[in-house]
């Protein structure tokens, strides 16, 4: 995930839960802003329905290999 970093126009690409967790939290906030609160199980179901599975290549076997995508239809 590419995010803000130090310096003018600074960005840095990082991976792992340190980057994925804020991304998912932001998606959840966006969904709540558009659809209102929902039960955690319903939110999990919605997030999983928005995800792409198995798209990453050369990842560790223990990796989830899931990409969360947000489109305009939220």
C-alpha positions in Angstrom: 0.0 0.0 0.0 1.4 3.4 -0.9 0.9 6.0 1.8 2.1 9.4 2.8 5.6 9.7 4.1 8.1 12.3 5.2 9.2 15.2 2.9 7.5 17.2 0.2 5.3 14.9 -1.8 6.7 12.0 0.2 5.2 8.5 -0.3 6.3 5.1 0.8 5.1 1.7 -0.2 4.8 -0.9 2.6 3.0 -4.1 3.2 1.6 -6.1 6.1 -1.0 -5.6 8.7 0.5 -2.2 9.7 -0.7 -0.9 6.3 -3.7 -3.2 5.7 -5.5 -2.4 9.0 -5.8 1.3 8.4 -6.9 0.7 4.8 -9.7 -1.7 6.0 -10.7 0.7 8.8 -11.0 3.5 6.2 -13.2 1.4 4.0 -15.4 0.5 6.9 -15.7 4.2 7.8 -16.7 4.9 4.2 -19.3 2.2 4.2 -20.8 3.4 7.5 -20.9 7.0 6.1 -22.9 5.8 3.1 -25.0 2.9 4.5 -25.1 3.6 8.2 -24.1 1.2 11.0 -24.5 -2.5 10.6 -23.7 -5.6 12.6 -20.1 -6.7 12.6 -21.0 -10.0 10.8 -22.8 -8.1 8.1 -19.9 -5.8 7.7 -17.5 -8.7 7.4 -19.8 -10.3 4.8 -19.8 -7.1 2.8 -16.1 -6.6 2.9 -15.5 -10.2 1.8 -17.9 -9.7 -1.1 -15.9 -6.6 -2.2 -12.6 -8.5 -2.2 -10.5 -10.1 -4.9 -9.0 -13.5 -3.9 -5.9 -15.1 -5.2 -4.7 -12.2 -7.4 -1.3 -11.8 -5.8 1.6 -13.9 -7.2 4.7 -15.2 -5.4 3.2 -14.7 -1.9 3.9 -16.9 1.1 1.5 -19.9 1.5 0.4 -18.5 4.8 -0.7 -15.2 3.3 -4.4 -14.5 2.9 -3.9 -13.3 -0.6 -7.0 -11.0 -0.6 -7.2 -7.5 -2.1 -9.9 -5.2 -0.8 -11.4 -3.0 -3.6 -13.7 0.0 -3.1 -15.7 1.2 -6.1 -18.0 4.2 -6.5 -21.1 2.1 -5.8 -20.7 2.0 -2.0 
